[in-house]
Amino acid sequence: MAQKSFQGDVIPGKQVDIRMWTKANEVEGQAMQQLQNIAALPWVFKHVAVMPDVHYGKGATVGSVIAMQGAVSPAAVGVDIGCGMTAVRTSLRANDLPDDLRALRSGIEKVVPVGFGMHRDIAFGEQDATDWDSFWSGFDNLTEAVKAETKRALLQMGTLGGGNHFLEVCLDEDDQVWLMLHSGSRGIGNLLAQYHISVARGLAHNAELPDPDLAVFLAQTPEMAAYRHDLYWAQDYARRNRSVMMRLACTVLAKQFPQVAFEEPISCHHNYVAEETHFGADLLVTRKGAIRAGQGDLGIIPGSMGTGSYIVRGLGNPDSFCSASHGAGRRMSRNQARKRFTAKDLAEQTAGVECRKDSGVVDEIPAAYKDINKVIANQADLVEVVAKLRQIICIKG
């Protein structure tokens, strides 16, 4: 499929330009200032790529792709290292499901802890991977700051978390049933991120940055080596966490529908670092609220809990560093959403979806997010749509 033409804006920055797959006048002022701060960093390569779901974040903007030479900024990854998506298409069709979906939702909630919950016993095993011993041996080499979290890390493997994390049962336009989930590296990844952001802020070469949260580690330094070791371990933790959860959710479906079959999962990080080559240069690419969309790469771009999601295939656009958006993106903060909307509003906007409809998740109301259809349209030169999904069950912490 041929790439469609770029429809966004290009904004000059101090060191590099800001290339946006949206219109600059649709981006809030705080986020634009963050993007200018990023574009002023001396290590940024070529330009900053800004996805159509862009919004304000800690240090670096959510929905930004930042390629650096010889440096990496922990805040440009985000505090939930390795956060991402997994989706599986099943052999079930809509007419295989019962009219009342509460029992199916309840069954999944019983096996996948949400919010601050964790498993009572270890939930993973050889059915998930055969290299658990070597993976967990890496925990012993993480920074001392997290050594007391061994038990928590073990029991949170295979758990959802809260906030915008979710597990859904969806239907595509052919009424095929999908399972889809969004989660990351849980408490252990957050602790590692916060620790390394703090370390970076204290380094002398970061003293004059426009935003202390954009502090970087430099190549060939002990601090960079320590960060990359912990970062890659946390990214692996996040990938495994999603895999365990998906297996647990599939067992619930298999118990209720013994005839069900599952296709190979689609999985993608959207808060992470990758070592990649672009425009002939070897780079450290951070995607914070962005997925890899290389030629042929399958990815997942979710909307909000009442508006559906997309399975996409990457077009390998070099100008985005082969990236695409990670979701709809927030258009208002959680506090703004809580002040503006009620549980009644949430119930109205999630009509037809089996999900929580109480004040505890009002900050996740669909109206707090951008229009996912517009977000997809703005990146027609980055991805092509493979399937459009609509959720019928949405589980949140």
C-alpha positions as a Markdown table, in Angstrom:
| # | Residue | x | y | z |
|---|---|---|---|---|
| 1 | Met | 0.0 | 0.0 | 0.0 |
| 2 | Ala | 1.5 | 3.4 | -1.0 |
| 3 | Gln | 2.0 | 5.9 | 1.8 |
| 4 | Lys | -0.3 | 8.9 | 1.8 |
| 5 | Ser | 1.1 | 12.4 | 2.0 |
| 6 | Phe | 2.0 | 14.1 | 5.3 |
| 7 | Gln | -0.8 | 16.3 | 6.5 |
| 8 | Gly | 0.8 | 17.7 | 9.7 |
| 9 | Asp | 2.9 | 20.7 | 10.7 |
| 10 | Val | 6.6 | 21.3 | 11.0 |
| 11 | Ile | 7.7 | 23.7 | 13.7 |
| 12 | Pro | 11.3 | 25.0 | 14.0 |
| 13 | Gly | 13.1 | 24.1 | 17.2 |
| 14 | Lys | 16.4 | 25.4 | 18.7 |
| 15 | Gln | 18.5 | 22.4 | 17.6 |
| 16 | Val | 16.1 | 20.3 | 15.4 |
| 17 | Asp | 12.6 | 20.7 | 13.9 |
| 18 | Ile | 9.4 | 19.3 | 15.4 |
| 19 | Arg | 7.6 | 17.2 | 12.9 |
| 20 | Met | 3.9 | 16.7 | 13.9 |
| 21 | Trp | 1.3 | 14.3 | 12.6 |
| 22 | Thr | -1.3 | 16.8 | 13.8 |
| 23 | Lys | -1.9 | 20.5 | 13.7 |
| 24 | Ala | 0.1 | 22.6 | 16.1 |
| 25 | Asn | -2.9 | 24.7 | 17.1 |
| 26 | Glu | -4.6 | 21.5 | 18.4 |
| 27 | Val | -1.8 | 20.8 | 20.9 |
| 28 | Glu | -2.0 | 22.3 | 24.4 |
| 29 | Gly | 0.5 | 24.9 | 25.3 |
| 30 | Gln | 2.3 | 22.9 | 28.0 |
| 31 | Ala | 2.9 | 20.1 | 25.5 |
| 32 | Met | 4.2 | 22.5 | 22.9 |
| 33 | Gln | 6.6 | 23.9 | 25.4 |
| 34 | Gln | 7.8 | 20.4 | 26.3 |
| 35 | Leu | 8.4 | 19.7 | 22.6 |
| 36 | Gln | 10.4 | 22.8 | 22.3 |
| 37 | Asn | 12.5 | 21.8 | 25.3 |
| 38 | Ile | 13.1 | 18.4 | 23.7 |
| 39 | Ala | 14.1 | 20.0 | 20.4 |
| 40 | Ala | 16.7 | 22.1 | 22.2 |
| 41 | Leu | 18.6 | 19.1 | 23.5 |
| 42 | Pro | 22.0 | 18.8 | 21.7 |
| 43 | Trp | 21.8 | 15.0 | 21.4 |
| 44 | Val | 18.5 | 14.8 | 19.5 |
| 45 | Phe | 19.0 | 13.5 | 15.9 |
| 46 | Lys | 17.3 | 15.1 | 12.8 |
| 47 | His | 13.9 | 16.0 | 14.3 |
| 48 | Val | 11.4 | 15.2 | 17.0 |
| 49 | Ala | 8.5 | 13.0 | 15.6 |
| 50 | Val | 5.2 | 13.9 | 17.2 |
| 51 | Met | 2.3 | 11.5 | 17.0 |
| 52 | Pro | -1.4 | 12.6 | 16.6 |
| 53 | Asp | -2.3 | 11.5 | 20.1 |
| 54 | Val | 0.3 | 13.9 | 21.6 |
| 55 | His | -0.3 | 15.4 | 25.1 |
| 56 | Tyr | 1.5 | 16.7 | 28.1 |
| 57 | Gly | 3.6 | 14.3 | 30.2 |
| 58 | Lys | 6.3 | 14.2 | 32.8 |
| 59 | Gly | 9.4 | 15.7 | 31.2 |
| 60 | Ala | 8.9 | 14.4 | 27.7 |
| 61 | Thr | 5.6 | 14.7 | 25.9 |
| 62 | Val | 3.4 | 11.6 | 25.6 |
| 63 | Gly | 3.1 | 10.8 | 21.9 |
| 64 | Ser | 6.7 | 11.7 | 21.1 |
| 65 | Val | 9.5 | 9.7 | 19.3 |
| 66 | Ile | 13.0 | 11.0 | 20.2 |
| 67 | Ala | 16.1 | 9.6 | 18.5 |
| 68 | Met | 19.4 | 10.4 | 20.2 |
| 69 | Gln | 23.0 | 9.8 | 19.4 |
| 70 | Gly | 25.1 | 8.8 | 22.4 |
| 71 | Ala | 22.5 | 9.7 | 24.9 |
| 72 | Val | 19.1 | 8.7 | 26.3 |
| 73 | Ser | 16.6 | 10.4 | 28.5 |
| 74 | Pro | 14.7 | 8.2 | 31.1 |
| 75 | Ala | 11.8 | 10.6 | 31.1 |
| 76 | Ala | 11.5 | 10.2 | 27.3 |
| 77 | Val | 10.5 | 6.5 | 28.0 |
| 78 | Gly | 8.0 | 7.2 | 30.8 |
| 79 | Val | 7.7 | 5.8 | 34.3 |
| 80 | Asp | 5.8 | 2.7 | 33.2 |
| 81 | Ile | 8.7 | 1.1 | 31.4 |
| 82 | Gly | 7.6 | -1.3 | 28.6 |
| 83 | Cys | 3.9 | -0.4 | 28.9 |
| 84 | Gly | 2.1 | -1.7 | 25.8 |
| 85 | Met | -0.6 | -3.8 | 24.2 |
| 86 | Thr | -1.4 | -7.4 | 23.4 |
| 87 | Ala | -4.3 | -8.7 | 21.3 |
| 88 | Val | -5.4 | -12.1 | 20.3 |
| 89 | Arg | -8.1 | -13.0 | 17.8 |
| 90 | Thr | -10.2 | -16.0 | 18.7 |
| 91 | Ser | -12.3 | -18.4 | 16.7 |
| 92 | Leu | -15.5 | -17.3 | 18.5 |
| 93 | Arg | -18.1 | -15.1 | 16.9 |
| 94 | Ala | -20.5 | -12.7 | 18.5 |
| 95 | Asn | -23.4 | -15.2 | 18.4 |
| 96 | Asp | -21.3 | -17.7 | 20.4 |
| 97 | Leu | -21.4 | -15.3 | 23.4 |
| 98 | Pro | -24.3 | -15.1 | 25.9 |
| 99 | Asp | -26.5 | -12.0 | 26.0 |
| 100 | Asp | -25.5 | -11.3 | 29.6 |
| 101 | Leu | -21.7 | -10.8 | 29.7 |
| 102 | Arg | -21.4 | -10.3 | 33.4 |
| 103 | Ala | -20.3 | -13.9 | 34.2 |
| 104 | Leu | -17.6 | -13.7 | 31.5 |
| 105 | Arg | -16.3 | -10.4 | 32.9 |
| 106 | Ser | -16.4 | -11.8 | 36.4 |
| 107 | Gly | -14.5 | -14.9 | 35.4 |
| 108 | Ile | -11.7 | -12.8 | 33.9 |
| 109 | Glu | -11.6 | -10.5 | 36.9 |
| 110 | Lys | -11.1 | -13.5 | 39.2 |
| 111 | Val | -7.9 | -14.7 | 37.5 |
| 112 | Val | -6.4 | -11.3 | 36.6 |
| 113 | Pro | -5.9 | -8.9 | 39.6 |
| 114 | Val | -6.5 | -5.3 | 38.8 |
| 115 | Gly | -5.6 | -2.0 | 40.5 |
| 116 | Phe | -3.1 | -2.5 | 43.3 |
| 117 | Gly | -4.0 | -6.2 | 43.5 |
| 118 | Met | -1.6 | -9.0 | 43.0 |
| 119 | His | -1.7 | -12.8 | 42.9 |
| 120 | Arg | -1.6 | -14.8 | 46.1 |
| 121 | Asp | 0.9 | -17.2 | 44.6 |
| 122 | Ile | 3.1 | -17.2 | 41.5 |
| 123 | Ala | 0.9 | -17.1 | 38.4 |
| 124 | Phe | 3.4 | -17.9 | 35.7 |
| 125 | Gly | 5.1 | -21.1 | 34.6 |
| 126 | Glu | 6.4 | -23.1 | 31.8 |
| 127 | Gln | 3.2 | -22.7 | 29.9 |
| 128 | Asp | 4.2 | -19.0 | 29.5 |
| 129 | Ala | 8.0 | -19.4 | 28.9 |
| 130 | Thr | 10.8 | -21.8 | 29.6 |
| 131 | Asp | 13.5 | -19.3 | 30.7 |
| 132 | Trp | 12.1 | -18.0 | 33.9 |
| 133 | Asp | 15.2 | -18.9 | 35.9 |
| 134 | Ser | 17.5 | -16.8 | 33.7 |
| 135 | Phe | 15.0 | -14.0 | 33.6 |
| 136 | Trp | 14.6 | -13.8 | 37.4 |
| 137 | Ser | 18.4 | -14.1 | 37.9 |
| 138 | Gly | 18.6 | -10.7 | 36.2 |
| 139 | Phe | 16.6 | -9.2 | 39.2 |
| 140 | Asp | 19.7 | -9.8 | 41.4 |
| 141 | Asn | 21.7 | -7.4 | 39.2 |
| 142 | Leu | 19.2 | -4.5 | 39.3 |
| 143 | Thr | 19.9 | -1.4 | 41.2 |
| 144 | Glu | 20.0 | -1.8 | 45.0 |
| 145 | Ala | 17.0 | 0.6 | 45.2 |
| 146 | Val | 14.6 | -2.1 | 44.3 |
| 147 | Lys | 16.0 | -5.2 | 46.0 |
| 148 | Ala | 13.3 | -5.1 | 48.7 |
| 149 | Glu | 10.6 | -5.6 | 46.0 |
| 150 | Thr | 11.4 | -9.2 | 45.0 |
| 151 | Lys | 8.1 | -10.6 | 46.4 |
| 152 | Arg | 6.0 | -7.8 | 44.9 |
| 153 | Ala | 7.6 | -8.2 | 41.5 |
| 154 | Leu | 6.9 | -12.0 | 41.6 |
| 155 | Leu | 3.3 | -11.7 | 42.6 |
| 156 | Gln | 2.5 | -8.8 | 40.3 |
| 157 | Met | 3.6 | -10.8 | 37.2 |
| 158 | Gly | 0.3 | -11.3 | 35.4 |
| 159 | Thr | -1.6 | -8.3 | 36.9 |
| 160 | Leu | -3.3 | -5.4 | 35.1 |
| 161 | Gly | -2.8 | -2.3 | 37.3 |
| 162 | Gly | -5.0 | 0.7 | 37.3 |
| 163 | Gly | -5.3 | 4.1 | 35.5 |
| 164 | Asn | -5.7 | 3.6 | 31.7 |
| 165 | His | -4.7 | -0.1 | 31.8 |
| 166 | Phe | -7.5 | -2.4 | 30.7 |
| 167 | Leu | -8.4 | -5.9 | 29.5 |
| 168 | Glu | -11.2 | -6.1 | 26.9 |
| 169 | Val | -13.3 | -8.6 | 25.0 |
| 170 | Cys | -13.9 | -7.0 | 21.6 |
| 171 | Leu | -15.6 | -7.7 | 18.3 |
| 172 | Asp | -14.2 | -6.8 | 14.9 |
| 173 | Glu | -16.3 | -5.7 | 11.9 |
| 174 | Asp | -16.9 | -9.4 | 11.0 |
| 175 | Asp | -18.2 | -10.1 | 14.5 |
| 176 | Gln | -15.0 | -12.1 | 15.4 |
| 177 | Val | -14.2 | -12.1 | 19.1 |
| 178 | Trp | -10.8 | -10.7 | 20.2 |
| 179 | Leu | -9.1 | -10.4 | 23.6 |
| 180 | Met | -7.0 | -7.2 | 24.1 |
| 181 | Leu | -5.1 | -5.8 | 27.0 |
| 182 | His | -3.0 | -2.8 | 28.0 |
| 183 | Ser | -0.5 | -3.0 | 30.8 |
| 184 | Gly | 3.2 | -2.5 | 31.6 |
| 185 | Ser | 6.0 | -3.3 | 34.1 |
| 186 | Arg | 3.8 | -2.7 | 37.2 |
| 187 | Gly | 5.4 | -1.4 | 40.4 |
| 188 | Ile | 8.9 | -2.6 | 39.7 |
| 189 | Gly | 9.2 | -0.8 | 36.4 |
| 190 | Asn | 7.9 | 2.4 | 38.0 |
| 191 | Leu | 10.5 | 2.3 | 40.8 |
| 192 | Leu | 13.3 | 1.7 | 38.3 |
| 193 | Ala | 12.2 | 4.6 | 36.2 |
| 194 | Gln | 11.9 | 7.0 | 39.1 |
| 195 | Tyr | 15.3 | 6.0 | 40.5 |
| 196 | His | 17.1 | 6.5 | 37.2 |
| 197 | Ile | 15.4 | 9.8 | 36.4 |
| 198 | Ser | 16.6 | 11.0 | 39.9 |
| 199 | Val | 20.1 | 9.8 | 39.1 |
| 200 | Ala | 20.2 | 11.6 | 35.7 |
| 201 | Arg | 19.0 | 14.8 | 37.2 |
| 202 | Gly | 22.0 | 14.9 | 39.5 |
| 203 | Leu | 24.6 | 14.6 | 36.7 |
| 204 | Ala | 26.7 | 17.7 | 36.0 |
| 205 | His | 26.1 | 17.7 | 32.2 |
| 206 | Asn | 22.4 | 18.1 | 32.8 |
| 207 | Ala | 22.7 | 21.2 | 35.0 |
| 208 | Glu | 21.6 | 23.7 | 32.3 |
| 209 | Leu | 18.7 | 21.8 | 30.7 |
| 210 | Pro | 15.5 | 23.7 | 30.0 |
| 211 | Asp | 13.6 | 21.0 | 32.1 |
| 212 | Pro | 15.5 | 19.0 | 34.7 |
| 213 | Asp | 13.2 | 16.0 | 33.9 |
| 214 | Leu | 14.8 | 15.8 | 30.5 |
| 215 | Ala | 18.1 | 14.8 | 32.0 |
| 216 | Val | 20.0 | 12.3 | 30.0 |
| 217 | Phe | 22.6 | 9.5 | 30.4 |
| 218 | Leu | 25.6 | 9.7 | 28.1 |
| 219 | Ala | 27.1 | 6.7 | 26.2 |
| 220 | Gln | 30.2 | 5.0 | 27.7 |
| 221 | Thr | 29.3 | 6.0 | 31.3 |
| 222 | Pro | 28.5 | 3.7 | 34.2 |
| 223 | Glu | 25.2 | 5.5 | 34.7 |
| 224 | Met | 24.2 | 4.7 | 31.1 |
| 225 | Ala | 25.2 | 1.1 | 31.5 |
| 226 | Ala | 23.2 | 0.7 | 34.7 |
| 227 | Tyr | 20.2 | 2.3 | 33.2 |
| 228 | Arg | 20.2 | 0.3 | 30.1 |
| 229 | His | 20.5 | -3.0 | 32.1 |
| 230 | Asp | 17.6 | -2.1 | 34.3 |
| 231 | Leu | 15.5 | -0.7 | 31.4 |
| 232 | Tyr | 15.8 | -3.8 | 29.2 |
| 233 | Trp | 15.0 | -6.1 | 32.1 |
| 234 | Ala | 11.9 | -4.0 | 32.9 |
| 235 | Gln | 10.8 | -4.0 | 29.2 |
| 236 | Asp | 11.1 | -7.8 | 29.3 |
| 237 | Tyr | 9.1 | -7.9 | 32.5 |
| 238 | Ala | 6.3 | -5.9 | 30.9 |
| 239 | Arg | 6.2 | -8.1 | 27.8 |
| 240 | Arg | 6.0 | -11.2 | 30.0 |
| 241 | Asn | 3.4 | -9.6 | 32.2 |
| 242 | Arg | 1.1 | -9.1 | 29.3 |
| 243 | Ser | 1.7 | -12.6 | 28.0 |
| 244 | Val | 0.8 | -14.2 | 31.4 |
| 245 | Met | -2.4 | -12.1 | 31.6 |
| 246 | Met | -3.4 | -13.0 | 28.1 |
| 247 | Arg | -2.9 | -16.7 | 28.8 |
| 248 | Leu | -5.0 | -16.4 | 32.0 |
| 249 | Ala | -7.8 | -14.6 | 30.1 |
| 250 | Cys | -7.7 | -17.2 | 27.4 |
| 251 | Thr | -8.2 | -20.0 | 30.0 |
| 252 | Val | -11.4 | -18.4 | 31.1 |
| 253 | Leu | -12.7 | -18.3 | 27.5 |
| 254 | Ala | -11.6 | -21.9 | 27.0 |
| 255 | Lys | -13.4 | -23.0 | 30.1 |
| 256 | Gln | -16.7 | -21.4 | 29.0 |
| 257 | Phe | -16.2 | -22.2 | 25.3 |
| 258 | Pro | -14.3 | -25.5 | 25.0 |
| 259 | Gln | -14.3 | -25.3 | 21.2 |
| 260 | Val | -12.4 | -22.0 | 21.1 |
| 261 | Ala | -9.1 | -21.6 | 19.3 |
| 262 | Phe | -6.6 | -18.7 | 19.6 |
| 263 | Glu | -4.5 | -17.1 | 16.9 |
| 264 | Glu | -0.9 | -15.9 | 17.5 |
| 265 | Pro | -0.9 | -12.8 | 19.7 |
| 266 | Ile | 0.0 | -9.3 | 18.4 |
| 267 | Ser | 2.2 | -7.5 | 21.0 |
| 268 | Cys | 3.8 | -4.1 | 21.1 |
| 269 | His | 5.5 | -1.8 | 23.6 |
| 270 | His | 4.7 | 1.8 | 23.5 |
| 271 | Asn | 6.9 | 3.2 | 26.3 |
| 272 | Tyr | 10.4 | 1.9 | 25.5 |
| 273 | Val | 13.9 | 2.3 | 24.1 |
| 274 | Ala | 15.2 | 0.5 | 21.0 |
| 275 | Glu | 18.6 | 0.5 | 19.4 |
| 276 | Glu | 17.8 | 1.2 | 15.7 |
| 277 | Thr | 19.4 | 2.6 | 12.6 |
| 278 | His | 17.7 | 5.5 | 10.8 |
| 279 | Phe | 19.0 | 7.8 | 8.0 |
| 280 | Gly | 22.3 | 5.8 | 8.2 |
| 281 | Ala | 22.9 | 6.6 | 11.9 |
| 282 | Asp | 22.9 | 4.2 | 14.9 |
| 283 | Leu | 20.5 | 5.7 | 17.4 |
| 284 | Leu | 18.8 | 5.1 | 20.7 |
| 285 | Val | 15.1 | 5.7 | 19.9 |
| 286 | Thr | 12.7 | 6.4 | 22.7 |
| 287 | Arg | 9.0 | 6.0 | 22.0 |
| 288 | Lys | 6.9 | 7.4 | 24.8 |
| 289 | Gly | 3.3 | 6.8 | 23.8 |
| 290 | Ala | 4.2 | 5.5 | 20.4 |
| 291 | Ile | 4.6 | 2.1 | 18.8 |
| 292 | Arg | 7.0 | 0.8 | 16.2 |
| 293 | Ala | 5.5 | 0.8 | 12.7 |
| 294 | Gly | 8.1 | -0.5 | 10.5 |
| 295 | Gln | 7.1 | -1.9 | 7.1 |
| 296 | Gly | 4.7 | -4.8 | 7.8 |
| 297 | Asp | 4.8 | -4.5 | 11.6 |
| 298 | Leu | 1.5 | -5.3 | 13.3 |
| 299 | Gly | 0.5 | -2.9 | 16.0 |
| 300 | Ile | -2.4 | -2.0 | 18.3 |
| 301 | Ile | -3.8 | 1.5 | 18.7 |
| 302 | Pro | -6.6 | 1.6 | 21.3 |
| 303 | Gly | -9.2 | 4.2 | 21.9 |
| 304 | Ser | -11.1 | 4.9 | 25.1 |
| 305 | Met | -13.3 | 2.4 | 27.0 |
| 306 | Gly | -16.3 | 3.2 | 24.9 |
| 307 | Thr | -15.0 | 4.0 | 21.4 |
| 308 | Gly | -13.2 | 1.0 | 20.0 |
| 309 | Ser | -9.6 | 0.3 | 18.9 |
| 310 | Tyr | -7.6 | -0.5 | 15.8 |
| 311 | Ile | -5.2 | -3.2 | 14.7 |
| 312 | Val | -2.8 | -1.7 | 12.2 |
| 313 | Arg | 0.1 | -2.6 | 10.0 |
| 314 | Gly | 3.1 | -0.3 | 9.7 |
| 315 | Leu | 4.1 | 1.4 | 6.5 |
| 316 | Gly | 7.8 | 2.0 | 7.5 |
| 317 | Asn | 7.7 | 5.8 | 7.2 |
| 318 | Pro | 11.3 | 7.0 | 7.8 |
| 319 | Asp | 10.2 | 10.5 | 8.9 |
| 320 | Ser | 8.4 | 9.1 | 11.9 |
| 321 | Phe | 11.4 | 6.8 | 12.7 |
| 322 | Cys | 9.1 | 4.0 | 11.7 |
| 323 | Ser | 6.6 | 4.9 | 14.4 |
| 324 | Ala | 2.9 | 5.5 | 15.0 |
| 325 | Ser | 0.6 | 6.6 | 17.8 |
| 326 | His | -0.1 | 4.4 | 20.9 |
| 327 | Gly | -3.8 | 5.3 | 21.3 |
| 328 | Ala | -6.3 | 8.1 | 21.2 |
| 329 | Gly | -4.4 | 10.3 | 23.7 |
| 330 | Arg | -5.9 | 12.3 | 26.5 |
| 331 | Arg | -7.5 | 15.7 | 25.7 |
| 332 | Met | -8.0 | 16.6 | 29.3 |
| 333 | Ser | -6.2 | 15.7 | 32.6 |
| 334 | Arg | -7.6 | 13.2 | 35.0 |
| 335 | Asn | -8.5 | 15.9 | 37.5 |
| 336 | Gln | -10.3 | 17.9 | 34.8 |
| 337 | Ala | -12.3 | 14.8 | 33.9 |
| 338 | Arg | -13.3 | 14.1 | 37.5 |
| 339 | Lys | -14.5 | 17.7 | 37.9 |
| 340 | Arg | -16.4 | 17.8 | 34.6 |
| 341 | Phe | -18.1 | 14.4 | 34.5 |
| 342 | Thr | -20.2 | 12.2 | 36.7 |
| 343 | Ala | -20.8 | 8.5 | 37.0 |
| 344 | Lys | -24.0 | 9.1 | 35.1 |
| 345 | Asp | -22.1 | 10.6 | 32.2 |
| 346 | Leu | -19.8 | 7.6 | 32.2 |
| 347 | Ala | -22.7 | 5.2 | 32.1 |
| 348 | Glu | -24.2 | 7.1 | 29.1 |
| 349 | Gln | -20.9 | 7.1 | 27.2 |
| 350 | Thr | -20.2 | 3.4 | 27.8 |
| 351 | Ala | -23.7 | 2.2 | 27.0 |
| 352 | Gly | -23.7 | -1.3 | 25.7 |
| 353 | Val | -20.3 | -2.1 | 27.2 |
| 354 | Glu | -20.1 | -4.5 | 30.2 |
| 355 | Cys | -17.7 | -2.5 | 32.5 |
| 356 | Arg | -17.4 | -0.4 | 35.7 |
| 357 | Lys | -19.6 | 2.6 | 35.6 |
| 358 | Asp | -18.8 | 4.2 | 39.0 |
| 359 | Ser | -17.1 | 7.4 | 40.1 |
| 360 | Gly | -13.8 | 5.5 | 40.6 |
| 361 | Val | -13.1 | 5.4 | 36.8 |
| 362 | Val | -14.8 | 8.6 | 35.7 |
| 363 | Asp | -11.3 | 9.9 | 34.8 |
| 364 | Glu | -11.3 | 7.3 | 32.1 |
| 365 | Ile | -14.5 | 8.5 | 30.5 |
| 366 | Pro | -14.4 | 8.5 | 26.7 |
| 367 | Ala | -14.9 | 12.2 | 26.5 |
| 368 | Ala | -11.6 | 12.7 | 28.3 |
| 369 | Tyr | -9.8 | 11.3 | 25.2 |
| 370 | Lys | -9.3 | 12.5 | 21.7 |
| 371 | Asp | -11.3 | 11.1 | 18.7 |
| 372 | Ile | -9.6 | 7.8 | 17.9 |
| 373 | Asn | -10.9 | 7.9 | 14.3 |
| 374 | Lys | -9.3 | 11.3 | 13.7 |
| 375 | Val | -6.1 | 10.1 | 15.3 |
| 376 | Ile | -6.0 | 7.2 | 12.9 |
| 377 | Ala | -6.8 | 9.4 | 9.9 |
| 378 | Asn | -3.9 | 11.8 | 10.8 |
| 379 | Gln | -1.4 | 9.0 | 10.4 |
| 380 | Ala | -2.5 | 7.4 | 7.1 |
| 381 | Asp | 1.1 | 7.7 | 6.0 |
| 382 | Leu | 2.3 | 5.7 | 9.0 |
| 383 | Val | 0.0 | 2.8 | 9.2 |
| 384 | Glu | -2.8 | 1.0 | 7.4 |
| 385 | Val | -5.9 | -0.4 | 9.2 |
| 386 | Val | -6.1 | -4.2 | 9.5 |
| 387 | Ala | -9.2 | -4.4 | 11.8 |
| 388 | Lys | -11.4 | -2.1 | 13.7 |
| 389 | Leu | -12.6 | -3.4 | 17.1 |
| 390 | Arg | -15.3 | -2.4 | 19.4 |
| 391 | Gln | -15.3 | -3.5 | 23.0 |
| 392 | Ile | -18.2 | -5.4 | 24.6 |
| 393 | Ile | -16.4 | -6.0 | 27.9 |
| 394 | Cys | -13.9 | -3.6 | 29.5 |
| 395 | Ile | -12.1 | -4.4 | 32.7 |
| 396 | Lys | -10.3 | -1.7 | 34.6 |
| 397 | Gly | -8.7 | -1.4 | 38.0 |
